Amino acid sequence: MKPYLFAVGVVLMLSFSLAGLVWTAAMALRRLFPECWRLGPLTALAIGTTLLVILITVLSWSVPPGGGVA
């Protein structure tokens, strides 16, 4: 597989993951705090981005170190 094709696939996967996380956070905020929805979209974006960074960190810790295993 070409490296640029793999990179495009990773970028698409991360963008769809971010969209899903932001949508879920927005729906949860809308249900929990319906009266103060003024900063809701910005808060949902912050929550989604933070969760995506946490997800990437946890997944990168789960990958074994490269090389040395032969």
Phi and psi restraints in degrees (value plus and minus 20) as a CYANA .aco file:
   2 LYS   PHI     -89.5   -49.5
   2 LYS   PSI     122.6   162.6
   3 PRO   PHI     -81.5   -41.5
   3 PRO   PSI     -57.7   -17.7
   4 TYR   PHI     -89.2   -49.2
   4 TYR   PSI     -52.0   -12.0
   5 LEU   PHI     -88.6   -48.6
   5 LEU   PSI     -60.0   -20.0
   6 PHE   PHI     -84.1   -44.1
   6 PHE   PSI     -61.3   -21.3
   7 ALA   PHI     -84.3   -44.3
   7 ALA   PSI     -60.1   -20.1
   8 VAL   PHI     -84.2   -44.2
   8 VAL   PSI     -60.5   -20.5
   9 GLY   PHI     -82.7   -42.7
   9 GLY   PSI     -60.7   -20.7
  10 VAL   PHI     -86.6   -46.6
  10 VAL   PSI     -62.5   -22.5
  11 VAL   PHI     -83.8   -43.8
  11 VAL   PSI     -61.9   -21.9
  12 LEU   PHI     -83.8   -43.8
  12 LEU   PSI     -62.3   -22.3
  13 MET   PHI     -82.0   -42.0
  13 MET   PSI     -63.7   -23.7
  14 LEU   PHI     -88.1   -48.1
  14 LEU   PSI     -57.4   -17.4
  15 SER   PHI     -89.3   -49.3
  15 SER   PSI     -59.6   -19.6
  16 PHE   PHI     -87.9   -47.9
  16 PHE   PSI     -55.4   -15.4
  17 SER   PHI     -84.8   -44.8
  17 SER   PSI     -63.1   -23.1
  18 LEU   PHI     -83.7   -43.7
  18 LEU   PSI     -61.3   -21.3
  19 ALA   PHI     -82.3   -42.3
  19 ALA   PSI     -62.4   -22.4
  20 GLY   PHI     -86.1   -46.1
  20 GLY   PSI     -61.0   -21.0
  21 LEU   PHI     -85.7   -45.7
  21 LEU   PSI     -61.5   -21.5
  22 VAL   PHI     -86.6   -46.6
  22 VAL   PSI     -61.6   -21.6
  23 TRP   PHI     -83.3   -43.3
  23 TRP   PSI     -63.5   -23.5
  24 THR   PHI     -84.4   -44.4
  24 THR   PSI     -62.2   -22.2
  25 ALA   PHI     -84.9   -44.9
  25 ALA   PSI     -59.3   -19.3
  26 ALA   PHI     -85.0   -45.0
  26 ALA   PSI     -62.0   -22.0
  27 MET   PHI     -86.7   -46.7
  27 MET   PSI     -58.8   -18.8
  28 ALA   PHI     -86.2   -46.2
  28 ALA   PSI     -62.5   -22.5
  29 LEU   PHI     -85.9   -45.9
  29 LEU   PSI     -57.7   -17.7
  30 ARG   PHI     -85.8   -45.8
  30 ARG   PSI     -56.1   -16.1
  31 ARG   PHI     -95.4   -55.4
  31 ARG   PSI     -58.7   -18.7
  32 LEU   PHI     -98.3   -58.3
  32 LEU   PSI     -58.7   -18.7
  33 PHE   PHI    -149.5  -109.5
  33 PHE   PSI      51.6    91.6
  34 PRO   PHI     -91.8   -51.8
  34 PRO   PSI     -42.2    -2.2
  35 GLU   PHI    -102.4   -62.4
  35 GLU   PSI     -41.1    -1.1
  36 CYS   PHI    -142.2  -102.2
  36 CYS   PSI      46.3    86.3
  37 TRP   PHI    -113.4   -73.4
  37 TRP   PSI     -10.8    29.2
  38 ARG   PHI     -83.9   -43.9
  38 ARG   PSI     -63.8   -23.8
  39 LEU   PHI    -119.9   -79.9
  39 LEU   PSI      -5.0    35.0
  40 GLY   PHI     -80.3   -40.3
  40 GLY   PSI     -69.8   -29.8
  41 PRO   PHI     -82.4   -42.4
  41 PRO   PSI     -59.6   -19.6
  42 LEU   PHI     -88.1   -48.1
  42 LEU   PSI     -60.0   -20.0
  43 THR   PHI     -85.6   -45.6
  43 THR   PSI     -60.6   -20.6
  44 ALA   PHI     -83.4   -43.4
  44 ALA   PSI     -58.5   -18.5
  45 LEU   PHI     -85.6   -45.6
  45 LEU   PSI     -60.8   -20.8
  46 ALA   PHI     -85.4   -45.4
  46 ALA   PSI     -62.7   -22.7
  47 ILE   PHI     -84.8   -44.8
  47 ILE   PSI     -64.9   -24.9
  48 GLY   PHI     -81.9   -41.9
  48 GLY   PSI     -62.7   -22.7
  49 THR   PHI     -85.8   -45.8
  49 THR   PSI     -62.0   -22.0
  50 THR   PHI     -83.1   -43.1
  50 THR   PSI     -63.7   -23.7
  51 LEU   PHI     -84.9   -44.9
  51 LEU   PSI     -55.7   -15.7
  52 LEU   PHI     -87.2   -47.2
  52 LEU   PSI     -60.2   -20.2
  53 VAL   PHI     -84.1   -44.1
  53 VAL   PSI     -61.4   -21.4
  54 ILE   PHI     -83.6   -43.6
  54 ILE   PSI     -62.4   -22.4
  55 LEU   PHI     -82.1   -42.1
  55 LEU   PSI     -63.9   -23.9
  56 ILE   PHI     -85.0   -45.0
  56 ILE   PSI     -59.8   -19.8
  57 THR   PHI     -84.0   -44.0
  57 THR   PSI     -65.7   -25.7
  58 VAL   PHI     -84.9   -44.9
  58 VAL   PSI     -61.3   -21.3
  59 LEU   PHI     -87.1   -47.1
  59 LEU   PSI     -55.2   -15.2
  60 SER   PHI     -91.6   -51.6
  60 SER   PSI     -48.6    -8.6
  61 TRP   PHI     -91.5   -51.5
  61 TRP   PSI     -46.2    -6.2
  62 SER   PHI    -101.4   -61.4
  62 SER   PSI     -29.2    10.8
  63 VAL   PHI    -104.9   -64.9
  63 VAL   PSI     108.5   148.5
  64 PRO   PHI     -88.2   -48.2
  64 PRO   PSI     133.8   173.8
  65 PRO   PHI     -83.4   -43.4
  65 PRO   PSI     123.0   163.0
  66 GLY   PHI     -99.8   -59.8
  66 GLY   PSI     137.6   177.6
  67 GLY   PHI      53.8    93.8
  67 GLY   PSI     145.1   185.1
  68 GLY   PHI      63.0   103.0
  68 GLY   PSI     -40.2    -0.2
  69 VAL   PHI    -119.2   -79.2
  69 VAL   PSI      86.9   126.9
